[in-house]
Amino acid sequence: MSLAIHIEKLHKTYNNELEALRGIDLSIEKGNFFGLLGPNGAGKSTTIGIISSLVTKTSGKVTINGFDLDTQRIQAKMQLGIVPQEFNFNIFEPCLQIVIQQAGYYGVPYKEAKKRALALFEKLELLDKVNSPSGRLSGGLKRRLMIARALVHNPSILILDEPTAGVDVSLRRSMWTFLEELNKKEGITIILTTHYLEEAENLCKNIAIIDKGSIISNTSTPDLLKQVSSESFVFYCSSFSQLPVIEGVSYTPLDENSTEVHLQQHNTLTDILKQFELQGITVSRIKNKTNRLEELFMKMVKS
């Protein structure tokens, strides 16, 4: 197994004696789209900060594409592209210059840096903002600029810390598409922290959940979702006088044209829809009442 990130017994205690990480072990395969989830204060940002050399660990070992972060720090950092939570560029500087300058830190010649930057701006739909000061961009476009900056030196690992925070739905969806292509077509390992659990469910192949400085779950996304014991949907349908009786299914009628449908894991939507049809009820639309991963996440961090 070829690993992009390998962490062993990682501890971090801050000066105020807060124990942020309690000996976590974590391995992320090359080419993975990996989600790191947890509530505020769980240790996500500390973990990302240590990997990216922004936070000093108390003890433990971190290797990045085989490079030891303690003894081969420069080589390790060259493997990474980091998109932090906060905007951290000069708001008066033109967008293109920001990205070209970042490439220079990694030894990329100016002409090559400009070529790469323009290619990234095209992919991220930023070409019309090349000469605009970054401060004039919307929050969503600033996020895209940060991704372009993180990718300009061609890293093999991209770390995204809350990349779609404050981004509207359409921009978020287009960013998802870009990141999926980056992972699938170019083979870049992506590590994502997010509070949008729908985002993790849609994008990530594997998900680790961290809480109170410890990893409490680390598995594939499908295997994690198998732990969901029940789901809830809202069915919008023709008026009904009586709903079909199905083992493991319960209802909370909302009005004469909609009802919440609560089903256990062994039930499928297809079977339920067939029963509705046999009852003479036409279902026009279905909406998830809650995200499956969110339900599971809340149960795990409360336990």
Secondary structure, 3 states (H helix, E strand, C coil): CCEEEEEEEEEEECCCCCEEEEEEEEEEECCCEEEEECCCCCCHHHHHHHHCCCCCCCEEEEEECCEECCCCHHHHHHCEEEECCCCCCCCCCEHHHHHHHHHHHCCCCHHHHHHHHHHHHHHCCCHHHCCCEHHHCCHHHHHHHHHHHHHCCCCCEEEEECCCCCCCHHHHHHHHHHHHHHHHHHCCEEEEECCCHHHHHHHCCEEEEEECCEEEEEEEHHHHHCCCCEEEEEEEECCCCCCCCCCCEEEEEEECCEEEEEEECCCCHHHHHHHHHHCCCCEEEEEECCCHHHHHHHHHHHC
